[in-house]
Amino acid sequence: MGLEEHLGDGILFTTLEKAVNWARKSSVWPFGFGLACCAIEMICTFASRFDLARFGMEVTRASPRQADLMIVSGRVSTKMAPVVRQLYEQMPEPKWVIAMGACASTGGVFNNYAIVQGVDKIVPVDIYVPGCPPRPEQLIEGIIKLHKKIEKESLKKKREL
Amino acid sequence: MNVEILKKTEKPETETMILNMGPHHPSTHGVLRVILELDGETIVKATPDIGFLHTGIEKTMENKTYNQVIPLTDRMDYVASLSNNLAYLLAVEKLLDIQAPPKAEFVRVILTELTRIASHLWWVGTHAHDIGAMTVLLYAVREREKLLDIFELVSGQRMMTSYFRIGGLAKDIPEEFEPKVREVLKTFPDKIEDYENLLTKNRIWLNRTVGVGTISAEDAIDLGVSGPVLRACGAEWDIRKSNPYSGYDEFAFDIPTGKNGDVYDRYLVRLEEMRQSLRIVNQALDGIPEGDFVERVPGVVLPPKEEVLSNIEALIFQFKLVVEGLSLHRITQR
């Protein structure tokens, strides 16, 4: 396979960008952050049956300073919205956001005065996972989609939000 | 050495410290902010700040029809959605003066008791996790998944089932229902033993739960506390015994109570309640009667599909019910 054939074992050529993105997507640390019903399904995804450790994601971080991924799991009330925004800003770059479930994506069944109609009004969202609440398999599908997205990111260009 | 400084350190003057906890907190389940006043490591005052999950569910319900409200009740206490469904439906059925058929009552009892177990499992798991016993969470979630499988089997959804409807159930129980529940009845008692082995005599668990968060029975009643928290205070009060509904008076079960009203007693009460729930489920499963799964009150419950296609009255009822929704006024007038 090209140049690598003539080199010793264990030497491969790649671009820095690919290598960095590979490392980033292989161990995304999610923020241990639950809001409502979807948080229950999110915890189920982390726990015994679905075991998110298979995707290098078992380390949920309690502090936003150590987290890469915010999974907005549930309805965001107007009182909670500034908190979510602040937590997002406290996360270091690069960072990603998954809007888990109908409420985080669009407000869901709660089209009323109390609920922010989609968390993308306050933080930029990378992946929307539909469902009320989404099954753990659906969340895993969203995470795999996010991994694919991370693989294609550019190191130099700032991410378009 | 400066003697003055030494004297000061020997008798340190303490002052309290204010610490903000939440609304995002490492152990967050639901979002709550508590402003804590600490004296060393002891909390001397805690001021809660609520409303971070205020959803306006009642307001949303105001402009929905009676059937449309059922999915909203699922999302109120989302770890025990079937119990919420039942509470709401009992009220609606009382207003309409209709009674669910015996088969529906039995299935309702089985599923709400399984919901109680699932909810208690979630409590034990997350509480142990917060105290540092991660294993219990993984075990509890493992067993809860078995219960969610049953909910999914009957309704197609793991959590937000909306399986109970006005007058009975959304559809009949499938054949696999009984063997699946029997399997849980067979395997689950050993699992409760597992939790007991991990926690009941665990020194860290005891240190962090015994004497913590004590409420006296009088305070609990004054504050309107109910459920296992009240029973842990020693008050033997259970709505299933004192004001039976859905045929609970036909089943034999005990009400476990605690003595001290602390977190440890609440834990013991919940574990025993899981055992009692299994007892109820066992009796109910043995006695599921034959018959229809819903009381077919015209204008309240959707008519069977075959009738809709062959009978003009049934078609009109279906049409009116879907388009207009349930009108309490019209029903009570008839």
HADDOCK unambig.tbl for C-alpha pairs under 7 A between the chains (distance, minus, plus):
assign (segid A and resid 32 and name CA) (segid B and resid 26 and name CA) 6.83 0.50 0.50
assign (segid A and resid 33 and name CA) (segid B and resid 24 and name CA) 6.93 0.50 0.50
assign (segid A and resid 34 and name CA) (segid B and resid 28 and name CA) 6.49 0.50 0.50
assign (segid A and resid 34 and name CA) (segid B and resid 29 and name CA) 6.28 0.50 0.50
assign (segid A and resid 34 and name CA) (segid B and resid 30 and name CA) 6.77 0.50 0.50
assign (segid A and resid 35 and name CA) (segid B and resid 30 and name CA) 5.53 0.50 0.50
assign (segid A and resid 35 and name CA) (segid B and resid 31 and name CA) 6.33 0.50 0.50
assign (segid A and resid 36 and name CA) (segid B and resid 30 and name CA) 5.91 0.50 0.50
assign (segid A and resid 37 and name CA) (segid B and resid 78 and name CA) 5.59 0.50 0.50
assign (segid A and resid 44 and name CA) (segid B and resid 141 and name CA) 6.68 0.50 0.50
assign (segid A and resid 47 and name CA) (segid B and resid 138 and name CA) 5.66 0.50 0.50
assign (segid A and resid 47 and name CA) (segid B and resid 141 and name CA) 6.76 0.50 0.50
assign (segid A and resid 48 and name CA) (segid B and resid 138 and name CA) 5.24 0.50 0.50
assign (segid A and resid 48 and name CA) (segid B and resid 141 and name CA) 6.62 0.50 0.50
assign (segid A and resid 48 and name CA) (segid B and resid 142 and name CA) 5.78 0.50 0.50
assign (segid A and resid 49 and name CA) (segid B and resid 142 and name CA) 6.35 0.50 0.50
assign (segid A and resid 62 and name CA) (segid B and resid 26 and name CA) 4.76 0.50 0.50
assign (segid A and resid 77 and name CA) (segid B and resid 52 and name CA) 6.30 0.50 0.50
assign (segid A and resid 77 and name CA) (segid B and resid 53 and name CA) 5.85 0.50 0.50
assign (segid A and resid 77 and name CA) (segid B and resid 54 and name CA) 6.22 0.50 0.50
assign (segid A and resid 77 and name CA) (segid B and resid 55 and name CA) 6.57 0.50 0.50
assign (segid A and resid 79 and name CA) (segid B and resid 52 and name CA) 5.45 0.50 0.50
assign (segid A and resid 80 and name CA) (segid B and resid 52 and name CA) 5.14 0.50 0.50
assign (segid A and resid 110 and name CA) (segid B and resid 60 and name CA) 6.98 0.50 0.50
assign (segid A and resid 112 and name CA) (segid B and resid 56 and name CA) 6.88 0.50 0.50
assign (segid A and resid 112 and name CA) (segid B and resid 60 and name CA) 6.61 0.50 0.50
assign (segid A and resid 114 and name CA) (segid B and resid 54 and name CA) 6.51 0.50 0.50
assign (segid A and resid 114 and name CA) (segid B and resid 55 and name CA) 5.44 0.50 0.50
assign (segid A and resid 114 and name CA) (segid B and resid 56 and name CA) 5.72 0.50 0.50
assign (segid A and resid 115 and name CA) (segid B and resid 55 and name CA) 6.11 0.50 0.50
